[in-house]
């Protein structure tokens, strides 16, 4: 009996480790509620947290800087009508591990985080959507692992080859990207806060549509911690070029024009009023995509169109997916 009591006590102590992973219910802008399951994968000792819902082919979303998986709540129910939707937190954000320094934050580690998430759900290719920082990681992921990308959707993120060119040749883009140079030159307290400014629930002008959304953002910001902000800042410091800019600068693991071409059909959705990315970055983008390429620009909007224009954004990506991923239930009428 003594052994049995000891065994039962050990089981009780261990139980919270498993019950910590739970279902999460989110509500989109139309009032649709959907229940997601959560889990973790480990890439080279770094835990990456994810949520998933739906049945069908795998579709993976990589969120942007200052965001986290919940920022895509308005797309989850829409896409889950035909896909198994997987949304993960990039390293240094929310429930994923925080790890600082150059070795931890070079871009290939983020690519391999995404690879570990994808291989949890499928050995084959997946549909991928990226935004901002997650979009930049996704560009290089599609270059390094073309066999894993069936279709590619990017919003508010410039191809890294074009970004290097624009920093060197376009004063407007260099000015818009001043904060990156600040991260490189002055990785101080102000830089730590600026690194994920859009995640701060108390930043000026922040308005939450509901108490549920405010709660999720405050909890994610608290979980990200100063260490996470430092890790995010390190990603910028160790992957972007620094002044004086040159079109042949080394960035994101590649030198100048040596970036491999994208092999998957690609949709890019960009707001021309995006304050962080100037329109020149989309010139000649098709030169680096060896597949069908669609560029959709909106005169209105900002850096987070999936947040702020969900109906138009969902319709745009839904129609493109209906055209390029045939044989599945339609997303749009």
N, C-alpha and C positions, 0 to 999 in steps of 0.2 A: 504493500500500500504506500510505503514511503516513496518508492520509485514512481508510482502513478501520480502522487501529489506533486512531486517535483516536475514530472513531465507536463502536467496540466498547468502548473505555474509558468513554465517556460513558454507554453503555447499562448497563454494570456499575455505575457510580456511581448511576444513576437507579433501578436495580432495587429497592433496599431500600424506596423510597417506595411501591412497589406491594405488595411482599411483607409489608409491615407489617400489612396487612389480611389476616386469616386466619380459618379456621373455628374455632369454639369448641364444645366438647362439654360439656354440663351434665347432671347426674343429679338427678332429682327424688326426693321422699321415698319413692316406691315402687320406686326403683332403675331407672326408665326413663331411658335415655340418649338424647339428641337432639343433633344437630349443627346449629349455627346459622352463618350467614354474616354478616359485618359490613361496614359501610360508613359513609360520612359524607355529610352534606348541609351546605350553607352558607347561613345566613340573615343577610343584611346583614353579611357578613364574619366571622360567628361560626360555627365548625365544631360541628356536633352529630353525635354518634356513635350508631350504632344497630346492632342485630342483628335478623335475621329468619330465619324457617323456616316451611315448610308451603305448602300451595296452597289456593286458594279465596278468599273475600271477605277483605278486609283488616281486621284487628283490631289496634289500637294500644294499648299500655300506657304510662301516665305514672306513674313511680315517685314515692315520697314523699321528704320531707326525711330526710337521714341514710341514705338507701338508694341503690341504683343498679340498673341493669337486672337484675343477677344475683339480686336479692332476689325476683324473680318466677319463679325456676327451677322452683318446684313447680306452676306453672300452664302452663308453655310446652308441654310434650308433650301435656297434656290439651287445650288449646285448639287445638293444631296438627292435631288430628284432623279439623278442618273449616275452619280459617281459615289464612290467611297471617298469622302472628303477628309483629308488629314491636314491639320494645322498645328504647327509646332512653334515653340519659343526659341528664337536664336540664342546661342550661348550668351551669357551675361544679362539675359532678360527674364524677368518674372520667375518661373519655376525651374528654368534650366540652370545649370551650374555657372558660377561666376569665376572667371580665371583671368588673371592679368599678365601682362608682359608680351614681348614680341613673339616668342615661340608659340604661345597659345592663341594668338590673334592674327596670324597670317591667314590669308584668305583660304588656302587649301584646307585648313582645319574646319572652317565653316562649310565648305563644300562637302567634306567627309561627314560632318554632322548630318547634312541633308541626305547623303547617301545611306547612312545608317538608318535614318527614319524611313526612307523609301524601301530599303531591303527588309524592314520589319513587315511590310505589307505586300510586297510583290518582288519577284525576281526579274520581271519584265520592265518595259518602259512605262512612264506615267505622264499624265498631263501636269504641267507646272505653271503656277502663277506667282509672280514676284512683284514687290513694291520697294522702292527706295533701297535701303541697305540690303534687304533680302533679295531684291531684284538684282543688285550688283553681284551678290553671291551666286544667284541663279544664272546670270550670264556666263560666269566662268565655270559653273557646274556643267552647263550645257556644252561648253567647249571641251572640258576635261572628260566628261562621261556622256558623249552623244547618244550612246546606246540606251541610256536611261531616260531620255526626254522624247516623248512622243509628240507633244505639242507644247508650245511655249507662249505664255501671255505675260507681258511686262507692262507695268503702269508706273509712271513717274520715276523712271530710272533710265539713265543713259548707258548705252553700251560702253564698257571701259575703254575701248580703243578710241571711240569718239570723245569720251570725257577727257582723256589725256590730250587729244588734239585741241579741244575747245579751251582747256585751261591755258594752253600755250598760245593760241591764236585769237581767242575771243575775249576781249576785256570784260564784256558783260558777264560771261560765265565765271571768269576769275574773280570778279567782284561778288557775284552771287555765292561763290564758294569760299568767301573770306574765312568762315569759321573753321574750315579744314586746315588752312594755314595756321590759324590760331591754335588748333589742337597740336599741330606739329611744333610750333615755336614756343607755345606757352601752355603746357599741360598742367594747369593749375586748378584751383578750386572753381574758378569761373568756367573753365573749360569742362570740368566734370559735370556741372549743371547744364551747360549748353549741349553736351554730348547727347542727352536725351530730353531736351527741353520740352518737346511736344508730349512727353509722357507725364510731366509734372501736373498733377491734378489741380494745383493752385496757380498755374501760370496765368498771366493776365489774359482776359478774353475767353477763358475756358468756360463753356456752358455744357452741362450734362443734360441729355434729354430725359433721364429718369434716375431715380435713386439707385436702381439696380446697376446701371452703367457707372455711376459715380463710385459705388462700392467696389466694383471690379477694378476700376482704374487705380483707386487708392491702394488697394491690396497689392496690385501688380507693381506699383511704384515703390511701395515699402519693401516688397520682396527683392526688387532689383538691387537695392542698396548702393552705397557709395562704391563698393568693389565692382558691382556690375557696371556702374557709370564709368569707372576707370577702364574696365575691359572694353567697353564700347569705344571709348576715346582711343584706346590702343589699336583697335581695328582701323580707325582712320589714320593714325600715325604711321602704321607699318604697312599700309597697302596703297595709299595715295602718294603721288609724286609731290615734291616740295619745290618752292621757288629756287632759282629761275626755271620756269616751266619750259619743257621742250617736247615736241611731238614724238620724240623717240624715247621718252622717259620710261623707266621700268615701273610697272604698277600691277598689282593683283597677280603676281607670279609670272608676268610676261613682259617682254621687252618690245617697246615701240609697235611696229607693224606685225609682230610675231603672234598676235592673238589668233588662235585657231578660229575657223569660221563655224557658225552655227549651222547645224544640219537639219533641225526640226522646223516645220512651218511655224511662223512667229507672228503674233499680234502685239503691237505696241500702242498703248492708249496714253495720250499725254495732253495735259491742259497747257495752253499757250501762256497762261498767266501764272504758271508755276514759278514761284519766287526763287526756288533753289536750282532749277534747271532751265536754262535758256533754250529757245527753240532751235538755235544753230546746231545743237547736239544731235538732232535727228537728220541732218543733211547727210546723204550718202550712207545711211545706216544699212540699206540693202546690200551694199558692197561686201558686208561681212556675214551675210546670211545666204547660204546655198540651198534655199528652199523658198516656198511661197512666203511672201512678207507683206503684211498689212500694217500701215501706219494710220491711226485715227487721232486727229487733233481736235480739241474742243476750245473754242474761243473763251469760254468761261471755265471756272473750276480752279483748283489749287493742287497742292502736293499730295492730298489724300482723297482722291475722287471716290474711292470705295466707301469712305466714311460719309462724305458730304453730298454725293450725288448717287446714292445706291441704286435707284431705279434705272437711271440712264446707264450707269456702269454695268449693272447686271444684264440689261438688254443688249448692250454692246458686246460683252464677252459671250453671252448666251447665243447670239446669232452667229458669231464666228465659230463657236464650238459646234453648233448645229451643222454648219457648213463643212467643217474639217474633221469632225469625229462622228461620222455617219453610222447608222445602224443602231442608235440608242434612242430612248425616249427624248422627244424634243424639249429643249429648255424654254423656247419662245414659240409663240403661235404664229 
